[in-house]
Amino acid sequence: MRQLFFIRHGETDNNKAGIIQGRSIDASINEIGKRQAEAIKNALRPYEIHRVVASGLRRTHETVEPIASERGLVVEKYSELDEINFGILEGQSFKQIRGDVLEVHEQWMSGNVTYAPNNGESPKEAFDRANAKVTEVLKTSENENIVFMIHGRLTRILLSEWLGFGLKNMHKIEHQNGAINHLKWIDGSFEAVQLNMTDHLSELV
C-alpha cells in the first residue's frame, strides 16, 4: 500500500484575478502561494515522502520545492501532468467570457467529455495523458509514498475517474489552491483517504 498526495499548486496572481491559465500560461506563484507552499510542507511532515513529482509548469515546481529541499529530493517534472489545455480561453478573465466557459462546462456535465474548446483539449484527452504518466510513475516505484503537485482542473479529471464518479461528474470534486488530496494505491486501484484537505491553510485566509 502506497500513500499518495495529489496537491493543487499555490496561488498565482492569475488565480487571484480569475484569469484562466490552463497549459499555455506558465505563471509563478505569488506571496500567498509561497505561504501555501510552506503550509503544505508542514502539513506533510508526519509522512515519509520518497518522491516528489510535478507538472512541467513552474507554479507546481515552486510549490513543491520546499518539500523537496527539506527532504533532499529531486523534483521530477513531467509535461504530461500539465493542466488541461483550455485553448482560446486561456489568458482571459472568467468574468469576461463567462458564457463561453459555462458552455464548455455544460458540454462536459452532459457527458460530452470528448468536447474541447477551440485549440484546446478535452477532459478525456487530458485524463489519458496524465493517467498514463501517473501509472508509469507508480509502476517504477516500490512501496514509495509520492507527492504529485499538479493543477485544479486536472485534479478533478483524475480523481473523478479514479474514484468512480466519471468525468461528467468531475465538478463534484472540490479543490482550491494548496489543497491536499490523500489517496492510497492498493493492488492497482486508488482509494480516497481524505479529499480537499485545507486545515493547513486556515491561518492564511
C-alpha positions in Angstrom: 0.0 0.0 0.0 1.3 3.4 -1.0 0.4 6.8 0.3 -0.1 9.3 -2.5 -0.7 13.1 -2.2 -2.2 14.9 -5.1 -2.0 18.6 -4.4 -3.0 21.7 -6.2 -0.2 24.3 -6.6 -0.1 27.6 -4.7 -1.9 30.7 -5.8 -0.7 32.8 -8.7 -1.7 36.4 -9.5 -3.8 34.9 -12.3 -5.7 32.7 -9.9 -6.4 35.7 -7.7 -7.6 37.8 -10.7 -9.8 35.0 -12.1 -7.7 34.6 -15.3 -7.8 31.1 -16.9 -4.2 29.8 -17.0 -4.5 26.3 -18.4 -1.5 24.9 -20.1 0.0 27.8 -22.0 0.4 30.4 -19.3 3.4 29.5 -17.2 3.0 31.8 -14.2 4.9 31.8 -10.9 3.1 31.6 -7.5 2.6 34.8 -5.6 3.3 35.7 -2.0 0.2 33.8 -0.8 1.2 30.9 -3.0 4.6 30.8 -1.3 3.0 30.8 2.1 0.7 28.0 0.9 3.8 26.0 -0.2 5.3 26.3 3.3 2.0 25.2 4.8 1.8 22.2 2.6 5.4 21.3 3.5 4.5 21.5 7.2 1.2 19.5 6.8 3.1 16.6 5.2 5.8 16.4 7.9 4.2 13.4 9.7 4.5 11.3 6.5 7.6 9.7 5.0 7.9 11.0 1.4 10.1 9.2 -1.1 9.4 11.1 -4.3 8.1 14.4 -5.4 6.5 14.8 -8.9 5.3 17.9 -10.6 4.0 19.0 -14.0 6.1 20.9 -16.5 4.8 24.3 -15.3 6.7 26.5 -12.8 3.8 27.1 -10.4 4.0 23.4 -9.5 7.8 23.4 -9.2 7.7 26.4 -6.9 5.0 25.0 -4.7 6.7 21.6 -4.3 10.3 22.9 -3.9 10.1 23.4 -0.1 9.1 19.8 0.4 11.9 18.6 -1.9 14.5 20.8 -0.3 13.7 19.8 3.2 13.9 16.1 2.4 16.8 16.2 0.0 14.7 15.0 -3.0 14.8 16.0 -6.7 11.6 17.3 -8.3 10.6 15.0 -11.2 8.9 17.2 -13.8 6.6 15.8 -16.5 4.7 17.8 -19.0 2.1 15.0 -19.2 0.9 16.3 -15.8 0.3 19.9 -17.1 -3.1 21.5 -16.6 -5.8 20.8 -19.3 -5.4 23.0 -22.4 -8.3 25.4 -22.4 -7.3 26.6 -25.9 -8.6 30.1 -26.8 -10.0 30.6 -23.3 -6.5 30.8 -21.8 -5.3 34.2 -20.7 -8.8 35.6 -20.5 -10.8 36.6 -17.4 -13.6 34.3 -16.4 -15.9 37.3 -15.9 -15.3 38.5 -19.5 -16.0 35.1 -21.1 -18.4 33.6 -18.5 -20.8 32.5 -21.2 -18.1 30.6 -23.2 -16.8 28.9 -20.0 -20.3 27.9 -19.0 -20.9 26.4 -22.4 -17.8 24.2 -22.1 -18.8 23.1 -18.6 -22.3 22.3 -19.7 -20.9 20.1 -22.5 -18.8 18.2 -20.0 -21.5 17.9 -17.4 -23.8 16.5 -20.1 -21.4 13.7 -20.6 -19.6 15.0 -23.7 -16.2 14.6 -22.2 -14.5 14.4 -25.7 -15.6 18.1 -26.3 -12.7 20.6 -26.3 -12.6 24.4 -26.6 -11.1 25.7 -29.8 -7.4 24.9 -29.9 -7.7 23.1 -26.6 -8.1 19.5 -25.4 -10.9 17.5 -23.9 -11.1 16.0 -20.4 -10.7 12.6 -22.0 -7.5 13.6 -23.7 -6.2 15.2 -20.5 -7.1 12.2 -18.5 -5.4 9.8 -20.9 -2.1 11.6 -20.9 -1.9 12.3 -17.2 -3.2 8.9 -16.1 -0.6 7.2 -18.3 2.2 9.2 -16.6 0.9 8.6 -13.1 0.6 4.9 -13.8 4.2 4.9 -15.2 5.5 6.6 -12.1 3.7 4.2 -9.8 4.9 1.2 -11.7 8.5 2.4 -11.5 8.3 2.7 -7.7 8.0 0.2 -5.0 6.2 0.9 -1.7 7.1 4.6 -2.0 5.0 7.5 -0.8 4.7 10.1 -3.5 3.7 13.8 -3.7 2.2 14.8 -7.1 2.0 18.6 -7.3 -0.5 19.3 -10.1 -3.4 21.6 -11.1 -7.0 22.3 -10.3 -8.9 21.0 -13.3 -6.5 18.1 -13.8 -7.1 17.1 -10.1 -10.9 17.0 -10.9 -10.3 15.0 -14.0 -8.1 12.4 -12.4 -9.9 11.9 -9.2 -13.3 11.7 -10.8 -12.2 8.8 -12.9 -10.1 7.0 -10.3 -12.8 7.2 -7.6 -15.7 6.1 -9.8 -17.6 9.4 -10.3 -16.9 9.6 -14.0 -15.6 12.6 -16.0 -19.1 14.1 -16.4 -19.2 14.5 -12.6 -15.7 16.0 -12.2 -17.3 19.3 -11.0 -18.2 17.4 -7.8 -14.5 17.2 -6.8 -13.8 20.2 -4.7 -10.4 21.9 -4.7 -8.6 25.1 -4.0 -5.0 26.4 -4.2 -2.9 24.4 -1.8 -5.5 21.7 -1.0 -4.2 18.2 -0.4 -5.9 15.0 -1.6 -4.7 11.9 0.2 -5.1 8.6 -1.6 -3.9 5.1 -1.2 -2.9 2.9 -4.1 -3.7 -0.7 -3.4 -3.4 -3.5 -6.0 -3.6 -1.1 -8.9 -6.6 0.8 -7.6 -6.9 4.2 -5.9 -8.8 4.7 -2.6 -9.5 8.1 -1.1 -8.3 8.7 2.5 -9.2 12.3 2.6 -10.0 14.8 -0.1 -9.6 18.6 -0.4 -7.7 18.9 2.9 -7.4 22.6 3.7 -6.9 22.8 7.5 -3.2 23.7 7.0 -4.3 26.8 5.0 -6.7 28.1 7.6 -4.3 30.7 9.1 -3.6 32.1 5.6 -7.2 33.2 5.0 
